[in-house]
Amino acid sequence: MLPVELGELLGFLGKTSDVRVAQYETEARTPKADLIKKMAQIFDISPRAINVPDIDSYLGLMHTLFALEDMYGIKIGEIDGELSLRLDREHKNYQHLFTSFLAWQQMAAKLESGEISQE
């Protein structure tokens, strides 16, 4: 789909349609929630796939970490004098996240040992 076609499906008319889409692609403008929802419907995806959290700054990253704590029970702690993130066993999402994190850790170990490559 061309940017001009997407712009028209989103309701932008004429020459502004591809310009507006380009502004969203380059992050010169940020689409509002209703427009993100419309884009998600067009592409048959979740709005969360479009709405990327701001982690390009330390402040944005910290707010993302706070949200992860609230939503998924990822807690900050200390192990042997080092700060670490951990899963809260009491959180409702613990088992699902544990399975996903374990798979991630196993692949990271294979990468570190040279068993697999990043490609």
Secondary structure, DSSP 8 states (H G I E B T S, - for coil): --HHHHHHHTT--TTHHHHHHHHHHTTSS---HHHHHHHHHHHTS-GGGTS----SSHHHHHHHHHHHHHHH-EEEEEETTEEEEEE-TTSTTHHHHHHHHHHHHHHHHHHHHTSS---
